[in-house]
C-alpha cells in the first residue's frame, strides 16, 4: 500500500488495495482532478519528480508540449483513457507528464446509451526522464473506477495494476 503522506500531490491519497495500488483524488474542478491524477500516476512510477528530487508541481515551461483529444462514454472511462495515455507516453518514450491544461466537452458517442459522451481537449507538458523507475504500472483497472461531483468539488478513484 502507498501511504497518503508519501504522495506529494495535493488532494491525492493512497488507497489500501490487495496487490495493486489505488488512489483517491479530490479537486475543486474536473480539470484539476485529471491533472492531479496524472501527476500522482507519474509519482507512482518514479516516486520522485522527473529529472530531480523534490515535490510537485514543476514549472510548466520545462518540457515538451503535446496536444491531446479523448472521448469516452462517461467521466470514469475518460479518466481511465487519460491515465492510460500519460502512462503510455512514460513507458514508451520516457516522457513524464508534469503539467496539463484541459477542457471538457460533451461529445456525440455511438456506444453510450444516450448517444452523448464526455471528451477532453488540451495540452500536456512532459519532461523526458530515462532514470530508474520504482514500479511498472501494467494497467488502469475498471475495478472501483469512479469520478463524481461532490458539494465541495470532484472525487476520483482509480486502481492501477502493478
C-alpha positions, 0 to 999 in steps of 0.5 A: 500500500502507498501511504497518503503522506508519501504522495506529494500531490495535493488532494491525492491519497493512497488507497489500501488495495490487495496487490495493486495500488489505488488512489483517491483524488479530490479537486475543486474542478474536473480539470484539476482532478485529471491533472492531479491524477496524472501527476500522482500516476507519474509519482507512482512510477518514479516516486520522485519528480522527473529529472530531480528530487523534490515535490510537485508541481514543476514549472510548466515551461520545462518540457515538451508540449503535446496536444491531446483529444479523448472521448469516452462514454462517461467521466470514469472511462475518460479518466481511465483513457487519460491515465492510460495515455500519460502512462503510455507516453512514460513507458514508451518514450520516457516522457513524464507528464508534469503539467496539463491544461484541459477542457471538457466537452460533451461529445456525440458517442455511438456506444453510450446509451444516450448517444452523448459522451464526455471528451477532453481537449488540451495540452500536456507538458512532459519532461523526458526522464530515462532514470530508474523507475520504482514500479511498472504500472501494467494497467488502469483497472475498471475495478472501483473506477469512479469520478463524481461531483461532490458539494465541495468539488470532484472525487476520483478513484482509480486502481492501477495494476502493478 
